[in-house]
Structure formats: C-alpha cells, structure tokens
C-alpha cells in the first residue's frame, strides 16, 4: 500500500483516486475547495497547488503525484507555470513520480492531422507554448516525470466538444453548431482510459522521462459521434451545422473565452488523429469501446435529471 497525491478532482483525478483505493492505496486529493470523492481512503485537502511549501508538505512520503489540475482556459498563462513548478518541487522533495495529464496542444497543426509521440512539439499558439514549457520544465527538473496526452475528452463530467456543443443541443432538441467541419475525423479520448493509463505508467520505469498517448479509439466525425449517442439513448438525431469560423474569432475581440477557443479551432478544420499505437504496444493497453463512455454520459444525464425532479 502506498500514498499518492492527486491535484484536481475532475473526472480524471477522481477516476485515478478510485483506481488507487481499489488496489488498497491511500490518496490525498488537493483542490482549492477541498471537495472530491467521499471515501475513507481519500483525504480531501483545501490548498493552493501553486504553494510549493504547502504542497511539498502534503506530498511527503507519497509514491506518486498526479497533476490533474484544470485551471480556467482564460488563465493558463498565469496559473499553469506556478502550479507546475510547485508540483515539480513537491515531487522532487518526496522522491515521487510526477505524472502529468497532458494534451495535444503542444504539437500545433500537423500536416495530415496524425500525431504520435515522436511528432515535434511545434505549436506557436499561447496555450500550446504553455504545455511545451510545462513538459520541458518537468523533464529538466530531475524528477521521474511522465506525461500522458489525450485528445478531446469524452465521459461523464468531461469537458469537450461533446459536453459543450452536442449534449446541450440534444437535451433541448435544437440544432448544434459545431466549431469547424463536423464531418472530419476527430479523436476522442475516454477520461477513464486517461486515468487507467496514468496509474499503469506511474509504476513502470519504461514510462519515465517520456510522453505517451492514452489509448484512444479510431477517429470519428462529430456528426457520427452525435448519432451514436442519440441512437444509444433513443433520442432523435440532432441537427448539426458548422459554426462560421469568423463568428468565434469576431467574438474573441471582446469575449476572452471566445478568443481562447478561436486559437484552438484548427483542431476542427482538418483531420485530427491521436495515434496511441506506441502506448498500446509497449504496455499492453487498449482503448475502451466508445459505447462505454457514451452510456456513462447517458447514465449521468439521467441521474442529474432525477435529482432535479426530486
């Protein structure tokens, strides 16, 4: 049995916590609010993850520190660096493995849209540069660092194009306006596969000092994804239209969130493939069938509706 620290209580952090306690480990979960999964083996702590001294104290004796934090999209440049620095310092102080929840942003737009772990980190946008620096800082710190990168998240509680664009439109029976071409292939990573991969790789020395792609199924179009969900839940298929590119870019002149989203819209105007072959072959991991996260989402939606009715 070992102790582990998880910064962040979102769907990935919470799934990691459950996997760890299921095998008998203990978990210290750090969030600003002090909220997280209720479990006797999970200690919930309210703390600022950018406070290196406080985080180092909480990480003392831990085997692994998992970075599952998720600062607001509009605050990446201000929030990520001090948080990452503090987590690196805490991992170094404890001699812990540092496992980062990563994205594909660091690659930037790629010809053909296919990304492997050997794809150069060539992003020129702000958020891509943030992720590049975070990873390089971890690599150069001397800690045993791992980054597991995923594509657009799907699963209960996941934030992505499915939850922000498709699900609200399906729930209200309205047209969904997709950010880009809804008929291009796009990779979706199940948050459960992110969590299980991070836990597996934390205990495998072959993973140290490298970035890996979470096992992810074949790319699917946004339209097909919407149809898969509505067919599964017995709802009418949602009408889907492409949001003109200028809309988000124009809104970004005055709306900070729109500006941040417009910076990343290249992901939806060309094929966007995460290739996880290396991770799958090296560690014997496989992506979960898409039906699992879709059913998970449907169950979560039903539970939310039931709570509102009571």
C-alpha positions in Angstrom: 0.0 0.0 0.0 1.3 3.4 -0.9 0.1 7.0 -0.5 -0.5 9.2 -3.6 -1.3 12.8 -4.1 -3.7 14.0 -6.8 -4.1 17.6 -7.6 -7.5 18.1 -9.0 -10.9 16.3 -8.5 -12.3 16.4 -12.0 -13.3 13.2 -13.9 -9.7 12.1 -14.5 -8.4 12.9 -11.0 -11.5 11.2 -9.4 -11.1 8.1 -11.6 -7.4 7.8 -10.7 -8.4 8.1 -7.0 -10.9 5.3 -7.4 -8.4 3.0 -9.1 -5.8 3.6 -6.4 -8.1 3.0 -3.5 -9.5 -0.1 -5.2 -6.0 -1.6 -5.0 -5.6 -0.6 -1.4 -3.6 2.6 -1.7 -4.4 5.9 0.1 -4.9 9.2 -1.6 -4.5 12.8 -0.7 -6.6 14.9 -3.0 -5.7 18.6 -3.2 -8.1 21.2 -4.6 -8.9 24.8 -3.8 -12.3 23.9 -2.4 -11.3 20.8 -0.6 -14.1 18.9 -2.4 -13.7 15.5 -4.0 -14.9 11.8 -3.9 -16.1 10.7 -0.4 -14.1 7.6 0.6 -12.3 6.6 3.8 -9.0 6.1 2.0 -9.2 9.6 0.3 -8.1 12.6 2.3 -9.5 15.8 0.9 -7.4 18.9 1.4 -8.1 22.5 0.5 -4.9 24.1 -0.6 -3.4 26.3 -3.3 -1.5 24.0 -5.7 0.9 26.8 -6.6 2.1 27.0 -3.0 5.3 24.8 -3.2 5.9 24.6 0.5 2.3 23.6 1.3 2.2 21.1 -1.5 5.6 19.6 -0.6 4.3 19.1 3.0 1.2 17.3 1.7 3.3 15.2 -0.7 5.8 14.0 1.9 6.0 10.2 1.8 4.0 9.9 -1.4 4.9 7.5 -4.1 3.3 9.4 -6.9 2.0 12.9 -7.5 -0.7 13.2 -10.2 -1.2 16.6 -11.9 -4.9 16.5 -12.8 -5.5 20.2 -12.3 -7.6 22.2 -14.7 -7.2 26.0 -14.5 -9.7 28.2 -16.4 -9.0 28.3 -20.1 -8.5 32.1 -19.9 -5.9 31.8 -17.0 -3.5 29.3 -18.4 -0.5 31.6 -18.8 -0.9 33.0 -15.3 -1.9 29.8 -13.4 -0.1 26.9 -15.0 3.5 27.8 -14.6 3.4 28.4 -10.8 1.3 25.3 -10.3 3.6 23.1 -12.4 6.7 24.5 -10.7 5.1 23.7 -7.3 4.2 20.2 -8.3 7.7 19.6 -9.6 9.2 20.9 -6.4 6.9 18.7 -4.3 7.6 15.6 -6.4 11.4 16.2 -6.1 11.2 16.7 -2.3 9.3 13.5 -1.8 11.2 11.5 -4.4 7.8 10.8 -6.0 7.0 10.1 -9.6 5.3 13.1 -11.3 2.5 12.1 -13.7 1.0 14.9 -15.8 -2.4 15.0 -17.5 -1.3 16.2 -21.0 -2.9 17.5 -24.2 -2.1 17.5 -27.9 -1.8 21.3 -27.9 2.0 21.3 -27.9 2.0 19.7 -31.4 0.1 22.5 -33.1 -1.5 22.0 -36.5 0.0 18.9 -38.2 0.0 18.0 -42.0 -2.4 15.1 -42.3 -3.5 15.6 -38.8 -2.0 12.4 -37.3 0.0 12.8 -34.1 2.4 10.3 -32.5 4.7 10.7 -29.5 7.5 11.5 -32.0 5.6 14.4 -33.6 7.6 17.6 -32.9 6.3 20.0 -30.3 5.9 22.8 -32.8 2.9 24.8 -31.5 3.1 28.6 -31.9 -0.1 29.5 -30.1 -0.2 30.6 -26.5 -1.7 27.5 -25.0 0.5 25.2 -27.0 3.6 27.0 -25.8 2.4 26.7 -22.2 2.1 23.0 -22.5 5.5 22.7 -24.2 7.2 24.7 -21.4 5.5 22.7 -18.7 6.7 19.4 -20.1 10.2 20.7 -20.7 10.4 22.1 -17.2 9.3 18.7 -15.8 11.8 16.8 -18.0 14.7 19.1 -17.0 13.9 19.0 -13.3 15.5 15.7 -12.4 12.2 14.1 -11.2 10.8 10.9 -12.7 8.3 12.7 -15.0 5.6 11.2 -17.3 3.1 13.0 -19.4 0.0 11.1 -20.7 -1.6 13.0 -23.6 -5.2 12.7 -24.6 -7.4 14.2 -27.3 -10.9 15.7 -26.9 -12.3 14.2 -23.7 -15.4 12.1 -23.5 -17.1 10.6 -20.5 -19.3 11.7 -17.6 -18.2 15.1 -16.4 -15.6 15.5 -19.2 -15.3 19.0 -20.8 -15.0 19.0 -24.5 -16.9 19.5 -27.7 -19.4 16.7 -26.9 -20.3 18.2 -23.5 -20.3 21.8 -24.5 -21.8 21.6 -28.0 -23.6 18.3 -28.7 -25.1 17.4 -25.3 -27.0 20.7 -24.7 -28.4 20.7 -28.2 -29.5 17.1 -27.9 -31.2 17.8 -24.5 -33.2 20.7 -25.9 -33.9 19.2 -29.3 -32.1 22.1 -31.0 -29.6 22.5 -33.8 -26.0 22.0 -32.6 -23.4 24.4 -34.1 -20.1 22.7 -34.4 -16.8 24.6 -34.2 -15.5 23.6 -37.6 -16.3 20.9 -40.1 -18.5 18.2 -38.3 -17.7 15.6 -41.0 -13.9 15.4 -40.5 -12.4 12.6 -38.4 -11.5 13.7 -34.9 -10.1 11.7 -32.0 -11.9 11.4 -28.7 -10.2 10.1 -25.6 -12.2 8.5 -22.8 -11.3 10.0 -19.4 -11.4 6.5 -17.9 -8.6 5.5 -20.3 -6.6 8.6 -19.3 -6.9 7.6 -15.7 -6.0 3.9 -16.1 -3.0 4.8 -18.3 -1.7 7.3 -15.8 -1.9 4.8 -13.0 -0.3 2.0 -15.0 2.6 4.1 -16.3 3.4 5.6 -12.9 4.5 2.1 -11.8 6.5 1.3 -14.9 10.1 2.5 -15.2 9.9 2.3 -19.0 7.5 5.2 -19.0 9.8 7.6 -17.1 11.1 10.7 -18.9 8.7 10.4 -21.8 5.3 11.5 -23.0 2.8 8.9 -24.0 -0.6 8.9 -25.7 -3.6 7.5 -23.9 -5.2 4.5 -25.7 -7.7 6.1 -28.0 -10.1 4.5 -30.5 -10.3 5.3 -34.2 -11.2 8.9 -35.0 -14.9 9.6 -35.6 -16.7 12.6 -37.0 -18.6 14.9 -34.7 -21.7 14.0 -36.6 -21.2 10.3 -36.2 -20.5 10.8 -32.5 -23.8 12.7 -32.0 -25.6 10.0 -33.9 -24.0 7.2 -31.9 -25.2 8.9 -28.7 -28.8 9.6 -29.8 -29.2 6.1 -31.3 -28.0 4.7 -28.0 -30.3 6.7 -25.9 -33.3 6.5 -28.2 -33.4 10.3 -28.9 -34.0 12.0 -32.2 -30.8 12.7 -34.1 -29.6 16.2 -33.6 -29.3 18.6 -36.5 -25.7 19.7 -36.9 -24.4 22.8 -38.6 -20.9 24.3 -38.9 -20.4 27.5 -37.0 -18.8 30.0 -39.4 -15.2 30.5 -38.4 -15.5 34.3 -38.3 -18.1 34.1 -35.5 -15.8 32.9 -32.8 -12.9 35.0 -34.0 -15.0 38.1 -34.0 -16.5 37.4 -30.6 -12.9 36.8 -29.4 -12.2 40.5 -29.9 -14.4 41.3 -26.8 -15.0 37.9 -25.1 -11.9 36.3 -23.5 -13.2 32.7 -23.6 -14.2 33.0 -27.3 -10.7 34.3 -28.0 -9.1 31.2 -26.3 -11.4 28.8 -28.2 -10.7 30.5 -31.5 -7.0 30.0 -31.0 -7.5 26.2 -30.9 -10.1 25.9 -33.7 -7.6 24.4 -36.1 -8.4 21.1 -34.5 -11.8 21.1 -36.2 -10.9 22.3 -39.6 -8.7 19.4 -40.6 -8.4 15.7 -39.6 -7.3 15.3 -36.0 -5.9 11.9 -35.2 -4.3 10.8 -32.0 -2.2 7.7 -32.7 -1.7 5.6 -29.5 0.0 2.6 -31.1 3.2 3.0 -29.1 1.5 3.1 -25.7 -0.7 0.2 -26.6 2.1 -2.0 -27.9 4.6 -1.1 -25.1 2.3 -1.5 -22.1 -0.4 -3.9 -23.5 -3.2 -1.3 -23.0 -6.2 -0.9 -25.2 -8.9 1.8 -25.6 -12.3 1.3 -24.2 -15.1 0.8 -26.6 -16.9 4.1 -27.4 -20.2 2.7 -26.2 -18.9 2.7 -22.6 -18.3 6.5 -22.2 -21.5 7.2 -24.1 -23.5 5.0 -21.7 -21.7 6.6 -18.8 -22.7 10.0 -20.0 -26.3 8.9 -20.5 -26.4 7.5 -17.0 -25.0 10.7 -15.6 -27.6 12.8 -17.5 -30.4 10.6 -16.2 -29.1 10.9 -12.7 -28.9 14.7 -12.9 -32.5 14.9 -14.3 -33.7 12.6 -11.5 -32.1 14.9 -8.8 -33.7 18.0 -10.3 -37.1 16.3 -10.2 -36.9 15.3 -6.6 
